[in-house]
């Protein structure tokens, strides 16, 4: 990621530094926010009690990694989907992708409840890919004169798929389980129980390698074909990466609604639309947003309860959802420039 | 989707009301042997009330109850086909109930909102589940209310006195047993319950000291991180595996709790992690026989 510093974008060359500093600060803060009082000083001087050492190694570091990975990758997924559909409102939760992954998880919970998590993830992935393909097929048939129509189609499609999932889940008493997939919550993250999430780092890397192709594909079918690009393949590859990211995140920690919508749009205002330049920023800001949201979710109930450890937590998905909803609304009301 | 059954239900209710007027004009003055006393076509969406009727040997008065989904082992006596399955705890089938023509409906907490619809089907509609804020007292009130309908007060009060004795015994033991936390596991996640929660029986009435104050609202508890649980450091942990209770094989509670953070609690170190009967605690939650079994579980945990 430091390569971007050397690339020196034409304007706002301060952004890479700011981004890296913000990420570093929120990573450190995330490790030191929790029910027990662990100070940075203790950690640095080796004055940790055994309990605190266990908390750090087994719970807080994994949780911090999970938040950063989920945030960065979902933001990248959003960027890819927006580029390839040429619409600023498209992201995994406005294209039916998340709901499809949820439906897949419900199905596997019914058919093979004891299946290993890797198998569950594969099923969720297949469903997410199918749902996203269906979304693409739908928007190809819809006359897209208005940029709002595309996300509306996606949200409707997602609602239909989500309703099917909820119906099946309700009949098998799996609704609570489905809800836990649809809303991210890092409270159960422990060492040994989240590592699949590192897969999304690989997917994010793939997206970065192919970033230029996605930028060209984002110019539209005619232009990119004229430039010698196999448009369909590139779109399929990019959407697949995005769907895979969404599926992995949903399976391991749950969905973070609208994160992929907010982050790329903010970044494009700051540094422009070039995918190769924007992608590291999108990843940084995605990670920082989720890290901070998760810290707020962890600290908020305790703050109102006077620091009692039994106060519980607000799921990070709720906080990200509120944030995303607000930004989505502002974007809609303002009408988006070059959407 | 519910419109059609509602029409059927209403029609059936009108028909039944007519029948009731002609047939049971003097039900209060009903004479004859004790055996014939009280309602003879009971429909239940309350597992607690089903358990009570079973304990009072009145299960032959039951014509239908909610058996879809997981049917608690404690209610095994109702597994026969003569007891019609009227759907699930949360979604009973109104048309099936109406067809049964019940003269008494005992509804559970999960169908509380449907009381007006039940009232259209049967003249006598009573809440059957105890109130979780004072389980023992309200269970007594419920059992006495139901028993009175059938003239079975004597048998009921003997059993109820036995329960009260057990409560006093368990309370005495719980006093010095340290703090407790109730955890429900589901789909790889853990939620905590303390005083004022749906499992308040353990704290409020059986006298366990709560390990810290937990958010009481919400039927699915306060989402706790493992670190919060370790910091609460309860001496006893009572585990309800919701997935086992509802019959889906989620990640088993024991493997979920097997982690280095939870292992630091006093309960885990001293082997005081108790797995409760999830069906009884989560699905039944009361009744003449099951409540006794629930108290026994806590009693043996603190003995």
Interface residues (C-beta under 8 A of the other chain):
Chain A: X34 X35 X36 X51 X54 X55 X58 X59 X60 X63 X109 X113 X114 X170 X172 X173 X174 X176 X177 X180 X185 X187 X188 X190 X191 X192 X193 X298 X301 X305 X308 X309 X310 X311 X312 X313 X315
Chain B: X69 X70 X88 X91 X186 X187 X188 X189 X190 X192 X194 X211 X212 X213 X214 X215 X220 X222 X223 X224 X225 X226 X227 X228 X230 X231 X232 X242 X246 X247 X248 X249 X250 X259 X260 X261 X264
